[in-house]
Amino acid sequence: EGTLLIQNTKFHKSRILPLSSSVAGEVYNYLTLRSKERLPMDTTSPLILNSCANKAYTGTGLSSNFSALSTALKIFTREGKTPRIHDFRHTFAVRVLEGWYQKGEDVQAKLPFLSTYMGHVCIKSTYYYLKFIEGISLQASTRFYENFGKIITKNLKEE
């Protein structure tokens, strides 16, 4: 396991993200390769480095290179488009939510943790990533019915 320091985000915030051992291992492998190539290794160097300029990629440059790489590897969305880097955030948020439902966690109580992890100032920003997903909506509906179905059914019968 490890951590990754994210500094000076678009809201001028910084945070430390926990990494699984597999992700930490991949970051270590990347840094080892970068060191062998004699690229900057000091703590002020960005993790994803534009080796031509030895500085951080711009958002546009990183997106453009990611799109070119996806095309070269023939990785496309269901709609036939190349995935965007931001799509990883959507997938991450949905997978976390699915995991919480599968484990029987109190999803509403945990949403602020997901929001903080994603670097959001407000939980409302996190909801954007939690699109309607059939599996999740079924689990949420089932859980809601298990907790409140009798109350709602009882009140409907009384009317």
Rosetta constraint file for C-alpha pairs under 8 A:
AtomPair CA 1 CA 18 HARMONIC 7.44 0.50
AtomPair CA 1 CA 19 HARMONIC 5.69 0.50
AtomPair CA 1 CA 20 HARMONIC 4.92 0.50
AtomPair CA 1 CA 21 HARMONIC 3.98 0.50
AtomPair CA 1 CA 22 HARMONIC 7.65 0.50
AtomPair CA 1 CA 24 HARMONIC 6.03 0.50
AtomPair CA 2 CA 18 HARMONIC 5.96 0.50
AtomPair CA 2 CA 19 HARMONIC 5.01 0.50
AtomPair CA 2 CA 20 HARMONIC 6.69 0.50
AtomPair CA 2 CA 21 HARMONIC 6.68 0.50
AtomPair CA 2 CA 24 HARMONIC 5.54 0.50
AtomPair CA 3 CA 16 HARMONIC 6.34 0.50
AtomPair CA 3 CA 17 HARMONIC 5.36 0.50
AtomPair CA 3 CA 18 HARMONIC 4.42 0.50
AtomPair CA 3 CA 19 HARMONIC 5.22 0.50
AtomPair CA 3 CA 24 HARMONIC 7.50 0.50
AtomPair CA 4 CA 16 HARMONIC 5.59 0.50
AtomPair CA 4 CA 17 HARMONIC 5.10 0.50
AtomPair CA 4 CA 18 HARMONIC 6.51 0.50
AtomPair CA 4 CA 19 HARMONIC 6.94 0.50
AtomPair CA 5 CA 14 HARMONIC 7.27 0.50
AtomPair CA 5 CA 15 HARMONIC 5.95 0.50
AtomPair CA 5 CA 16 HARMONIC 4.51 0.50
AtomPair CA 5 CA 17 HARMONIC 6.35 0.50
AtomPair CA 6 CA 14 HARMONIC 5.39 0.50
AtomPair CA 6 CA 15 HARMONIC 5.33 0.50
AtomPair CA 6 CA 16 HARMONIC 6.11 0.50
AtomPair CA 6 CA 17 HARMONIC 7.40 0.50
AtomPair CA 7 CA 12 HARMONIC 7.76 0.50
AtomPair CA 7 CA 13 HARMONIC 6.53 0.50
AtomPair CA 7 CA 14 HARMONIC 4.29 0.50
AtomPair CA 7 CA 15 HARMONIC 6.65 0.50
AtomPair CA 8 CA 12 HARMONIC 4.48 0.50
AtomPair CA 8 CA 13 HARMONIC 5.09 0.50
AtomPair CA 8 CA 14 HARMONIC 5.42 0.50
AtomPair CA 9 CA 13 HARMONIC 5.31 0.50
AtomPair CA 9 CA 14 HARMONIC 6.46 0.50
AtomPair CA 13 CA 119 HARMONIC 7.82 0.50
AtomPair CA 15 CA 119 HARMONIC 7.40 0.50
AtomPair CA 17 CA 117 HARMONIC 6.84 0.50
AtomPair CA 19 CA 23 HARMONIC 5.92 0.50
AtomPair CA 19 CA 24 HARMONIC 5.71 0.50
AtomPair CA 20 CA 24 HARMONIC 6.05 0.50
AtomPair CA 21 CA 25 HARMONIC 5.97 0.50
AtomPair CA 22 CA 26 HARMONIC 6.37 0.50
AtomPair CA 23 CA 27 HARMONIC 6.27 0.50
AtomPair CA 24 CA 28 HARMONIC 6.14 0.50
AtomPair CA 25 CA 29 HARMONIC 6.16 0.50
AtomPair CA 26 CA 30 HARMONIC 6.14 0.50
AtomPair CA 27 CA 31 HARMONIC 6.16 0.50
AtomPair CA 28 CA 32 HARMONIC 6.08 0.50
AtomPair CA 29 CA 33 HARMONIC 6.25 0.50
AtomPair CA 30 CA 34 HARMONIC 6.11 0.50
AtomPair CA 31 CA 35 HARMONIC 6.04 0.50
AtomPair CA 31 CA 41 HARMONIC 7.82 0.50
AtomPair CA 32 CA 36 HARMONIC 6.34 0.50
AtomPair CA 33 CA 37 HARMONIC 6.38 0.50
AtomPair CA 34 CA 38 HARMONIC 6.44 0.50
AtomPair CA 34 CA 39 HARMONIC 5.58 0.50
AtomPair CA 34 CA 40 HARMONIC 7.82 0.50
AtomPair CA 34 CA 41 HARMONIC 7.74 0.50
AtomPair CA 35 CA 39 HARMONIC 5.81 0.50
AtomPair CA 35 CA 40 HARMONIC 7.42 0.50
AtomPair CA 35 CA 41 HARMONIC 6.64 0.50
AtomPair CA 39 CA 51 HARMONIC 7.32 0.50
AtomPair CA 39 CA 54 HARMONIC 7.39 0.50
AtomPair CA 40 CA 45 HARMONIC 6.36 0.50
AtomPair CA 40 CA 54 HARMONIC 7.21 0.50
AtomPair CA 41 CA 45 HARMONIC 6.35 0.50
AtomPair CA 45 CA 49 HARMONIC 7.59 0.50
AtomPair CA 45 CA 55 HARMONIC 7.14 0.50
AtomPair CA 45 CA 56 HARMONIC 7.78 0.50
AtomPair CA 46 CA 55 HARMONIC 6.88 0.50
AtomPair CA 46 CA 56 HARMONIC 5.59 0.50
AtomPair CA 47 CA 56 HARMONIC 7.92 0.50
AtomPair CA 48 CA 56 HARMONIC 6.38 0.50
AtomPair CA 48 CA 57 HARMONIC 7.15 0.50
AtomPair CA 49 CA 54 HARMONIC 6.17 0.50
AtomPair CA 49 CA 55 HARMONIC 5.56 0.50
AtomPair CA 49 CA 56 HARMONIC 4.97 0.50
AtomPair CA 49 CA 57 HARMONIC 6.34 0.50
AtomPair CA 50 CA 54 HARMONIC 5.42 0.50
AtomPair CA 50 CA 55 HARMONIC 5.47 0.50
AtomPair CA 50 CA 56 HARMONIC 5.64 0.50
AtomPair CA 50 CA 57 HARMONIC 5.41 0.50
AtomPair CA 51 CA 55 HARMONIC 7.19 0.50
AtomPair CA 57 CA 61 HARMONIC 5.83 0.50
AtomPair CA 57 CA 62 HARMONIC 5.65 0.50
AtomPair CA 58 CA 62 HARMONIC 6.11 0.50
AtomPair CA 59 CA 63 HARMONIC 6.11 0.50
AtomPair CA 60 CA 64 HARMONIC 6.02 0.50
AtomPair CA 61 CA 65 HARMONIC 6.19 0.50
AtomPair CA 62 CA 66 HARMONIC 6.04 0.50
AtomPair CA 63 CA 67 HARMONIC 6.08 0.50
AtomPair CA 63 CA 84 HARMONIC 6.97 0.50
AtomPair CA 63 CA 85 HARMONIC 6.67 0.50
AtomPair CA 64 CA 68 HARMONIC 6.25 0.50
AtomPair CA 65 CA 69 HARMONIC 6.09 0.50
AtomPair CA 66 CA 70 HARMONIC 6.07 0.50
AtomPair CA 66 CA 84 HARMONIC 7.54 0.50
AtomPair CA 66 CA 85 HARMONIC 7.25 0.50
AtomPair CA 67 CA 71 HARMONIC 6.15 0.50
AtomPair CA 67 CA 82 HARMONIC 5.91 0.50
AtomPair CA 67 CA 83 HARMONIC 7.05 0.50
AtomPair CA 67 CA 84 HARMONIC 7.07 0.50
AtomPair CA 68 CA 72 HARMONIC 6.14 0.50
AtomPair CA 69 CA 73 HARMONIC 6.16 0.50
AtomPair CA 70 CA 74 HARMONIC 5.91 0.50
AtomPair CA 70 CA 75 HARMONIC 4.97 0.50
AtomPair CA 70 CA 76 HARMONIC 7.10 0.50
AtomPair CA 70 CA 82 HARMONIC 6.12 0.50
AtomPair CA 70 CA 83 HARMONIC 7.27 0.50
AtomPair CA 71 CA 75 HARMONIC 6.03 0.50
AtomPair CA 71 CA 76 HARMONIC 7.39 0.50
AtomPair CA 71 CA 82 HARMONIC 6.54 0.50
AtomPair CA 75 CA 82 HARMONIC 6.45 0.50
AtomPair CA 75 CA 83 HARMONIC 7.50 0.50
AtomPair CA 76 CA 80 HARMONIC 5.27 0.50
AtomPair CA 76 CA 81 HARMONIC 5.24 0.50
AtomPair CA 76 CA 82 HARMONIC 4.61 0.50
AtomPair CA 76 CA 83 HARMONIC 6.10 0.50
AtomPair CA 77 CA 81 HARMONIC 5.30 0.50
AtomPair CA 77 CA 82 HARMONIC 6.03 0.50
AtomPair CA 77 CA 83 HARMONIC 5.93 0.50
AtomPair CA 83 CA 87 HARMONIC 6.52 0.50
AtomPair CA 84 CA 88 HARMONIC 7.63 0.50
AtomPair CA 85 CA 89 HARMONIC 7.82 0.50
AtomPair CA 86 CA 90 HARMONIC 6.99 0.50
AtomPair CA 87 CA 91 HARMONIC 6.25 0.50
AtomPair CA 88 CA 92 HARMONIC 5.93 0.50
AtomPair CA 89 CA 93 HARMONIC 6.11 0.50
AtomPair CA 89 CA 118 HARMONIC 8.00 0.50
AtomPair CA 89 CA 129 HARMONIC 7.32 0.50
AtomPair CA 90 CA 94 HARMONIC 6.24 0.50
AtomPair CA 90 CA 129 HARMONIC 4.97 0.50
AtomPair CA 90 CA 130 HARMONIC 7.08 0.50
AtomPair CA 91 CA 95 HARMONIC 6.02 0.50
AtomPair CA 92 CA 96 HARMONIC 6.14 0.50
AtomPair CA 93 CA 97 HARMONIC 6.29 0.50
AtomPair CA 93 CA 114 HARMONIC 7.42 0.50
AtomPair CA 93 CA 129 HARMONIC 6.33 0.50
AtomPair CA 93 CA 130 HARMONIC 6.57 0.50
AtomPair CA 94 CA 98 HARMONIC 6.14 0.50
AtomPair CA 94 CA 129 HARMONIC 7.33 0.50
AtomPair CA 94 CA 130 HARMONIC 5.94 0.50
AtomPair CA 94 CA 131 HARMONIC 7.90 0.50
AtomPair CA 95 CA 99 HARMONIC 6.11 0.50
AtomPair CA 96 CA 100 HARMONIC 6.30 0.50
AtomPair CA 97 CA 101 HARMONIC 6.33 0.50
AtomPair CA 97 CA 107 HARMONIC 7.17 0.50
AtomPair CA 97 CA 136 HARMONIC 7.69 0.50
AtomPair CA 98 CA 102 HARMONIC 6.16 0.50
AtomPair CA 98 CA 135 HARMONIC 7.99 0.50
AtomPair CA 98 CA 136 HARMONIC 6.23 0.50
AtomPair CA 99 CA 103 HARMONIC 6.17 0.50
AtomPair CA 100 CA 104 HARMONIC 6.14 0.50
AtomPair CA 100 CA 105 HARMONIC 5.03 0.50
AtomPair CA 100 CA 106 HARMONIC 7.44 0.50
AtomPair CA 100 CA 107 HARMONIC 6.24 0.50
AtomPair CA 101 CA 105 HARMONIC 5.92 0.50
AtomPair CA 101 CA 106 HARMONIC 7.87 0.50
AtomPair CA 101 CA 107 HARMONIC 6.86 0.50
AtomPair CA 101 CA 136 HARMONIC 7.59 0.50
AtomPair CA 101 CA 139 HARMONIC 6.80 0.50
AtomPair CA 101 CA 140 HARMONIC 7.75 0.50
AtomPair CA 105 CA 110 HARMONIC 7.91 0.50
AtomPair CA 106 CA 110 HARMONIC 6.40 0.50
AtomPair CA 107 CA 111 HARMONIC 6.14 0.50
AtomPair CA 110 CA 114 HARMONIC 6.78 0.50
AtomPair CA 111 CA 115 HARMONIC 6.16 0.50
AtomPair CA 111 CA 123 HARMONIC 7.39 0.50
AtomPair CA 112 CA 116 HARMONIC 6.16 0.50
AtomPair CA 112 CA 123 HARMONIC 6.22 0.50
AtomPair CA 113 CA 117 HARMONIC 6.09 0.50
AtomPair CA 114 CA 118 HARMONIC 6.14 0.50
AtomPair CA 114 CA 126 HARMONIC 7.65 0.50
AtomPair CA 115 CA 119 HARMONIC 6.35 0.50
AtomPair CA 115 CA 120 HARMONIC 5.34 0.50
AtomPair CA 115 CA 121 HARMONIC 7.71 0.50
AtomPair CA 115 CA 122 HARMONIC 7.14 0.50
AtomPair CA 115 CA 123 HARMONIC 5.48 0.50
AtomPair CA 115 CA 125 HARMONIC 7.67 0.50
AtomPair CA 115 CA 126 HARMONIC 5.50 0.50
AtomPair CA 116 CA 120 HARMONIC 5.68 0.50
AtomPair CA 116 CA 121 HARMONIC 7.39 0.50
AtomPair CA 118 CA 126 HARMONIC 7.72 0.50
AtomPair CA 120 CA 125 HARMONIC 6.18 0.50
AtomPair CA 120 CA 126 HARMONIC 6.75 0.50
AtomPair CA 121 CA 125 HARMONIC 7.52 0.50
AtomPair CA 122 CA 126 HARMONIC 7.46 0.50
AtomPair CA 123 CA 127 HARMONIC 6.74 0.50
AtomPair CA 124 CA 128 HARMONIC 7.21 0.50
AtomPair CA 125 CA 129 HARMONIC 7.75 0.50
AtomPair CA 126 CA 130 HARMONIC 6.99 0.50
AtomPair CA 127 CA 131 HARMONIC 7.54 0.50
AtomPair CA 132 CA 136 HARMONIC 7.70 0.50
AtomPair CA 132 CA 137 HARMONIC 6.84 0.50
AtomPair CA 133 CA 137 HARMONIC 6.01 0.50
AtomPair CA 134 CA 138 HARMONIC 6.16 0.50
AtomPair CA 135 CA 139 HARMONIC 6.34 0.50
AtomPair CA 136 CA 140 HARMONIC 6.00 0.50
AtomPair CA 137 CA 141 HARMONIC 5.94 0.50
AtomPair CA 138 CA 142 HARMONIC 6.04 0.50
AtomPair CA 139 CA 143 HARMONIC 6.09 0.50
AtomPair CA 140 CA 144 HARMONIC 6.04 0.50
AtomPair CA 141 CA 145 HARMONIC 6.07 0.50
AtomPair CA 142 CA 146 HARMONIC 6.12 0.50
AtomPair CA 143 CA 147 HARMONIC 6.24 0.50
AtomPair CA 144 CA 148 HARMONIC 5.80 0.50
AtomPair CA 144 CA 149 HARMONIC 6.97 0.50
AtomPair CA 145 CA 149 HARMONIC 4.14 0.50
AtomPair CA 145 CA 150 HARMONIC 7.63 0.50
AtomPair CA 146 CA 150 HARMONIC 7.86 0.50
AtomPair CA 148 CA 152 HARMONIC 6.36 0.50
AtomPair CA 149 CA 153 HARMONIC 5.94 0.50
AtomPair CA 150 CA 154 HARMONIC 5.83 0.50
AtomPair CA 151 CA 155 HARMONIC 6.22 0.50
AtomPair CA 152 CA 156 HARMONIC 6.21 0.50
AtomPair CA 153 CA 157 HARMONIC 6.29 0.50
AtomPair CA 154 CA 158 HARMONIC 6.40 0.50
AtomPair CA 155 CA 159 HARMONIC 6.58 0.50
